[in-house]
Amino acid sequence: MRVNRRRSDLEIIANMLKVSENGTGKTRIMYGANMSYSQIQKYLGYLIAQGFIDEIKLGNPSVTYKVTASGLKLLKLIESIKEMLGLDEDYAI
């Protein structure tokens, strides 16, 4: 049972951080975090601007996105909050 049908911003951000832990491309983040193209543009821009994900240019046009140390810290904090609230994967926050 889900408390809320739609995912929260925190859930989307946690999904994106988890998918990009080892470095990956934009398409893999989009599919791995189950997002639309407009969502990936919005959230990825935000996470890069806040310093939670690094954009690593490998050549033209190859770009990889990788979670920063502060991004990993944020992911752990989100997971801790979900655990403290007793929310598992079946519940949205």
OpenMM code with the backbone's topology and positions (N, CA, C; nanometers):
from openmm import Vec3, app, unit

residues = "MET ARG VAL ASN ARG ARG ARG SER ASP LEU GLU ILE ILE ALA ASN MET LEU LYS VAL SER GLU ASN GLY THR GLY LYS THR ARG ILE MET TYR GLY ALA ASN MET SER TYR SER GLN ILE GLN LYS TYR LEU GLY TYR LEU ILE ALA GLN GLY PHE ILE ASP GLU ILE LYS LEU GLY ASN PRO SER VAL THR TYR LYS VAL THR ALA SER GLY LEU LYS LEU LEU LYS LEU ILE GLU SER ILE LYS GLU MET LEU GLY LEU ASP GLU ASP TYR ALA ILE".split()
positions = [
    Vec3(0.0833, -0.1177, 0.0000),
    Vec3(0.0000, 0.0000, 0.0000),
    Vec3(0.0884, 0.1248, 0.0000),
    Vec3(0.0531, 0.2224, -0.0778),
    Vec3(0.1291, 0.3471, -0.0844),
    Vec3(0.0515, 0.4583, -0.0163),
    Vec3(0.1219, 0.5384, 0.0607),
    Vec3(0.0597, 0.6510, 0.1283),
    Vec3(0.0219, 0.7565, 0.0239),
    Vec3(0.1053, 0.7719, -0.0760),
    Vec3(0.0873, 0.8735, -0.1782),
    Vec3(0.1162, 0.8100, -0.3135),
    Vec3(0.0321, 0.8318, -0.4120),
    Vec3(0.0497, 0.7691, -0.5427),
    Vec3(0.1728, 0.8221, -0.6162),
    Vec3(0.2003, 0.9499, -0.6028),
    Vec3(0.3119, 1.0107, -0.6733),
    Vec3(0.4366, 1.0132, -0.5859),
    Vec3(0.5517, 1.0019, -0.6505),
    Vec3(0.6771, 1.0100, -0.5759),
    Vec3(0.7052, 1.1546, -0.5372),
    Vec3(0.7638, 1.1709, -0.4218),
    Vec3(0.8021, 1.3045, -0.3767),
    Vec3(0.9336, 1.3455, -0.4430),
    Vec3(0.9663, 1.4732, -0.4315),
    Vec3(1.0943, 1.5221, -0.4819),
    Vec3(1.2097, 1.4467, -0.4162),
    Vec3(1.1976, 1.4221, -0.2852),
    Vec3(1.3052, 1.3509, -0.2146),
    Vec3(1.3243, 1.2097, -0.2688),
    Vec3(1.2152, 1.1423, -0.2983),
    Vec3(1.2252, 1.0070, -0.3528),
    Vec3(1.2914, 1.0071, -0.4895),
    Vec3(1.2539, 1.1024, -0.5733),
    Vec3(1.3126, 1.1128, -0.7068),
    Vec3(1.4618, 1.1425, -0.6952),
    Vec3(1.4970, 1.2360, -0.6082),
    Vec3(1.6372, 1.2706, -0.5880),
    Vec3(1.7156, 1.1497, -0.5367),
    Vec3(1.6608, 1.0770, -0.4401),
    Vec3(1.7285, 0.9580, -0.3869),
    Vec3(1.7484, 0.8546, -0.4973),
    Vec3(1.6471, 0.8340, -0.5814),
    Vec3(1.6596, 0.7394, -0.6933),
    Vec3(1.7717, 0.7808, -0.7883),
    Vec3(1.7767, 0.9095, -0.8202),
    Vec3(1.8799, 0.9595, -0.9111),
    Vec3(2.0197, 0.9438, -0.8515),
    Vec3(2.0345, 0.9756, -0.7244),
    Vec3(2.1646, 0.9630, -0.6593),
    Vec3(2.2090, 0.8175, -0.6561),
    Vec3(2.1168, 0.7283, -0.6271),
    Vec3(2.1487, 0.5860, -0.6202),
    Vec3(2.1940, 0.5332, -0.7569),
    Vec3(2.1221, 0.5707, -0.8618),
    Vec3(2.1552, 0.5241, -0.9972),
    Vec3(2.2917, 0.5773, -1.0408),
    Vec3(2.3278, 0.6990, -0.9992),
    Vec3(2.4535, 0.7582, -1.0448),
    Vec3(2.5714, 0.7410, -0.9495),
    Vec3(2.5579, 0.6512, -0.8541),
    Vec3(2.6665, 0.6300, -0.7572),
    Vec3(2.7999, 0.5974, -0.8236),
    Vec3(2.7989, 0.5133, -0.9261),
    Vec3(2.9232, 0.4703, -0.9897),
    Vec3(2.9527, 0.5445, -1.1192),
    Vec3(2.8751, 0.6473, -1.1486),
    Vec3(2.8933, 0.7224, -1.2722),
    Vec3(2.8139, 0.6591, -1.3848),
    Vec3(2.7364, 0.7398, -1.4543),
    Vec3(2.6536, 0.6883, -1.5625),
    Vec3(2.6072, 0.8030, -1.6507),
    Vec3(2.5439, 0.7693, -1.7600),
    Vec3(2.4931, 0.8698, -1.8526),
    Vec3(2.3522, 0.9145, -1.8165),
    Vec3(2.3097, 1.0218, -1.8819),
    Vec3(2.1788, 1.0809, -1.8551),
    Vec3(2.0651, 0.9820, -1.8841),
    Vec3(2.0763, 0.9076, -1.9934),
    Vec3(1.9693, 0.8135, -2.0301),
    Vec3(1.9545, 0.7040, -1.9255),
    Vec3(2.0653, 0.6530, -1.8758),
    Vec3(2.0594, 0.5476, -1.7743),
    Vec3(1.9973, 0.6000, -1.6449),
    Vec3(2.0287, 0.7240, -1.6082),
    Vec3(1.9669, 0.7840, -1.4890),
    Vec3(1.8169, 0.7958, -1.5119),
    Vec3(1.7796, 0.8434, -1.6306),
    Vec3(1.6385, 0.8644, -1.6633),
    Vec3(1.5596, 0.7341, -1.6522),
    Vec3(1.6113, 0.6275, -1.7123),
    Vec3(1.5410, 0.4994, -1.7073),
    Vec3(1.5526, 0.4330, -1.5706),
    Vec3(1.6712, 0.4413, -1.5084),
    Vec3(1.6925, 0.3786, -1.3784),
    Vec3(1.6083, 0.4400, -1.2684),
    Vec3(1.5844, 0.5713, -1.2788),
    Vec3(1.5044, 0.6407, -1.1781),
    Vec3(1.3595, 0.6573, -1.2237),
    Vec3(1.3258, 0.5971, -1.3374),
    Vec3(1.1892, 0.5999, -1.3909),
    Vec3(1.1367, 0.7423, -1.4057),
    Vec3(1.2069, 0.8190, -1.4898),
    Vec3(1.1749, 0.9602, -1.5062),
    Vec3(1.1464, 0.9941, -1.6518),
    Vec3(1.0787, 1.1062, -1.6719),
    Vec3(1.0575, 1.1585, -1.8063),
    Vec3(1.1769, 1.2474, -1.8428),
    Vec3(1.1856, 1.2844, -1.9703),
    Vec3(1.2953, 1.3703, -2.0145),
    Vec3(1.2891, 1.5060, -1.9454),
    Vec3(1.1698, 1.5634, -1.9331),
    Vec3(1.1590, 1.6951, -1.8687),
    Vec3(1.1981, 1.6871, -1.7210),
    Vec3(1.1644, 1.5760, -1.6541),
    Vec3(1.2035, 1.5590, -1.5138),
    Vec3(1.3553, 1.5509, -1.5000),
    Vec3(1.4199, 1.4720, -1.5872),
    Vec3(1.5652, 1.4551, -1.5757),
    Vec3(1.6355, 1.5886, -1.5965),
    Vec3(1.5857, 1.6703, -1.6893),
    Vec3(1.6462, 1.8011, -1.7139),
    Vec3(1.6376, 1.8876, -1.5881),
    Vec3(1.5204, 1.8928, -1.5288),
    Vec3(1.4958, 1.9763, -1.4107),
    Vec3(1.5783, 1.9291, -1.2906),
    Vec3(1.5671, 1.8015, -1.2568),
    Vec3(1.6328, 1.7502, -1.1371),
    Vec3(1.7841, 1.7425, -1.1530),
    Vec3(1.8320, 1.7019, -1.2702),
    Vec3(1.9759, 1.6905, -1.2899),
    Vec3(2.0416, 1.8283, -1.2802),
    Vec3(1.9789, 1.9277, -1.3402),
    Vec3(2.0310, 2.0642, -1.3308),
    Vec3(2.0391, 2.1101, -1.1859),
    Vec3(1.9354, 2.0797, -1.1093),
    Vec3(1.9326, 2.1172, -0.9679),
    Vec3(2.0437, 2.0456, -0.8899),
    Vec3(2.0564, 1.9147, -0.9092),
    Vec3(2.1559, 1.8369, -0.8336),
    Vec3(2.2987, 1.8773, -0.8682),
    Vec3(2.3215, 1.9144, -0.9936),
    Vec3(2.4542, 1.9623, -1.0334),
    Vec3(2.4806, 2.0988, -0.9690),
    Vec3(2.3831, 2.1888, -0.9759),
    Vec3(2.3981, 2.3234, -0.9196),
    Vec3(2.4220, 2.3192, -0.7684),
    Vec3(2.3612, 2.2228, -0.7004),
    Vec3(2.3771, 2.2109, -0.5555),
    Vec3(2.5026, 2.1343, -0.5159),
    Vec3(2.5729, 2.0771, -0.6131),
    Vec3(2.6966, 2.0048, -0.5855),
    Vec3(2.6766, 1.8611, -0.5399),
    Vec3(2.5602, 1.8028, -0.5686),
    Vec3(2.5337, 1.6642, -0.5296),
    Vec3(2.5717, 1.5648, -0.6397),
    Vec3(2.5801, 1.6136, -0.7636),
    Vec3(2.6224, 1.5310, -0.8770),
    Vec3(2.7219, 1.6126, -0.9584),
    Vec3(2.8300, 1.5468, -1.0024),
    Vec3(2.9290, 1.6086, -1.0901),
    Vec3(2.9019, 1.5693, -1.2340),
    Vec3(2.9205, 1.6635, -1.3240),
    Vec3(2.9110, 1.6378, -1.4674),
    Vec3(3.0537, 1.6235, -1.5183),
    Vec3(3.0888, 1.5045, -1.5661),
    Vec3(3.2249, 1.4763, -1.6102),
    Vec3(3.2235, 1.4607, -1.7621),
    Vec3(3.2900, 1.5513, -1.8312),
    Vec3(3.2949, 1.5470, -1.9779),
    Vec3(3.4088, 1.4543, -2.0197),
    Vec3(3.3735, 1.3495, -2.0938),
    Vec3(3.4723, 1.2506, -2.1365),
    Vec3(3.5149, 1.2708, -2.2808),
    Vec3(3.4493, 1.3559, -2.3507),
    Vec3(3.4763, 1.3795, -2.4926),
    Vec3(3.3525, 1.4421, -2.5517),
    Vec3(3.3483, 1.4524, -2.6814),
    Vec3(3.2324, 1.5135, -2.7445),
    Vec3(3.1490, 1.4054, -2.8116),
    Vec3(3.0257, 1.3807, -2.7739),
    Vec3(2.9448, 1.4495, -2.6729),
    Vec3(2.9339, 1.3722, -2.5426),
    Vec3(3.0220, 1.2785, -2.5182),
    Vec3(3.0102, 1.1893, -2.4034),
    Vec3(3.0250, 1.2606, -2.2683),
    Vec3(2.9213, 1.2456, -2.1852),
    Vec3(2.9204, 1.3048, -2.0515),
    Vec3(2.8744, 1.1991, -1.9524),
    Vec3(2.9416, 1.1913, -1.8387),
    Vec3(2.9037, 1.1002, -1.7323),
    Vec3(2.8662, 1.1827, -1.6099),
    Vec3(2.7688, 1.1339, -1.5368),
    Vec3(2.7238, 1.1999, -1.4146),
    Vec3(2.7554, 1.1098, -1.2974),
    Vec3(2.8205, 1.1647, -1.1958),
    Vec3(2.8621, 1.0849, -1.0798),
    Vec3(2.8295, 1.1600, -0.9515),
    Vec3(2.7817, 1.0861, -0.8532),
    Vec3(2.7472, 1.1430, -0.7233),
    Vec3(2.8738, 1.1930, -0.6542),
    Vec3(2.8639, 1.3092, -0.5919),
    Vec3(2.9745, 1.3662, -0.5150),
    Vec3(2.9674, 1.3132, -0.3715),
    Vec3(3.0678, 1.3481, -0.2913),
    Vec3(3.0681, 1.3075, -0.1504),
    Vec3(2.9458, 1.3642, -0.0784),
    Vec3(2.9105, 1.4900, -0.1071),
    Vec3(2.7926, 1.5475, -0.0414),
    Vec3(2.6640, 1.4825, -0.0931),
    Vec3(2.6636, 1.4374, -0.2180),
    Vec3(2.5489, 1.3648, -0.2715),
    Vec3(2.5293, 1.2310, -0.2018),
    Vec3(2.6394, 1.1623, -0.1732),
    Vec3(2.6312, 1.0354, -0.0992),
    Vec3(2.5805, 1.0589, 0.0425),
    Vec3(2.6260, 1.1683, 0.1038),
    Vec3(2.5795, 1.2030, 0.2380),
    Vec3(2.4291, 1.2299, 0.2367),
    Vec3(2.3827, 1.3036, 0.1362),
    Vec3(2.2401, 1.3316, 0.1222),
    Vec3(2.1609, 1.2028, 0.1044),
    Vec3(2.2097, 1.1126, 0.0210),
    Vec3(2.1412, 0.9845, -0.0019),
    Vec3(2.1285, 0.9057, 0.1286),
    Vec3(2.2350, 0.9005, 0.2063),
    Vec3(2.2313, 0.8293, 0.3350),
    Vec3(2.1317, 0.8942, 0.4312),
    Vec3(2.1270, 1.0268, 0.4309),
    Vec3(2.0318, 1.0976, 0.5176),
    Vec3(1.8870, 1.0690, 0.4773),
    Vec3(1.8589, 1.0697, 0.3479),
    Vec3(1.7236, 1.0394, 0.3004),
    Vec3(1.6849, 0.8975, 0.3401),
    Vec3(1.7784, 0.8031, 0.3206),
    Vec3(1.7502, 0.6637, 0.3582),
    Vec3(1.7282, 0.6502, 0.5082),
    Vec3(1.8038, 0.7246, 0.5892),
    Vec3(1.7861, 0.7218, 0.7348),
    Vec3(1.6494, 0.7751, 0.7748),
    Vec3(1.6078, 0.8836, 0.7112),
    Vec3(1.4761, 0.9414, 0.7414),
    Vec3(1.3659, 0.8418, 0.7078),
    Vec3(1.3758, 0.7778, 0.5925),
    Vec3(1.2747, 0.6792, 0.5538),
    Vec3(1.2706, 0.5645, 0.6545),
    Vec3(1.3891, 0.5216, 0.6986),
    Vec3(1.3965, 0.4132, 0.7969),
    Vec3(1.3352, 0.4556, 0.9304),
    Vec3(1.3666, 0.5772, 0.9748),
    Vec3(1.3123, 0.6274, 1.1020),
    Vec3(1.1609, 0.6394, 1.0981),
    Vec3(1.1081, 0.6734, 0.9818),
    Vec3(0.9628, 0.6871, 0.9674),
    Vec3(0.8936, 0.5527, 0.9434),
    Vec3(0.9744, 0.4472, 0.9303),
    Vec3(0.9176, 0.3157, 0.9066),
    Vec3(0.8642, 0.2981, 0.7655),
    Vec3(0.9194, 0.3746, 0.6734),
    Vec3(0.8760, 0.3659, 0.5341),
    Vec3(0.9706, 0.2736, 0.4582),
    Vec3(0.9132, 0.1789, 0.3875),
    Vec3(0.9957, 0.0927, 0.3046),
    Vec3(0.9697, 0.1287, 0.1592),
    Vec3(1.0163, 0.0469, 0.0679),
    Vec3(1.0026, 0.0753, -0.0753),
    Vec3(0.8577, 0.0806, -0.1217),
    Vec3(0.7657, 0.0221, -0.0465),
    Vec3(0.6254, 0.0220, -0.0859),
    Vec3(0.5541, 0.1520, -0.0501),
    Vec3(0.6199, 0.2373, 0.0250),
    Vec3(0.5579, 0.3630, 0.0686),
    Vec3(0.6287, 0.4806, 0.0077),
    Vec3(0.5547, 0.5778, -0.0336),
    Vec3(0.6116, 0.7015, -0.0853),
    Vec3(0.6240, 0.8014, 0.0287),
    Vec3(0.7226, 0.8903, 0.0181),
    Vec3(0.7344, 0.9954, 0.1187),
    Vec3(0.7098, 1.1297, 0.0557),
] * unit.nanometer
topology = app.Topology()
chain = topology.addChain("A")
for resn in residues:
    res = topology.addResidue(resn, chain)
    for name in ("N", "CA", "C"):
        topology.addAtom(name, app.Element.getBySymbol(name[0]), res)
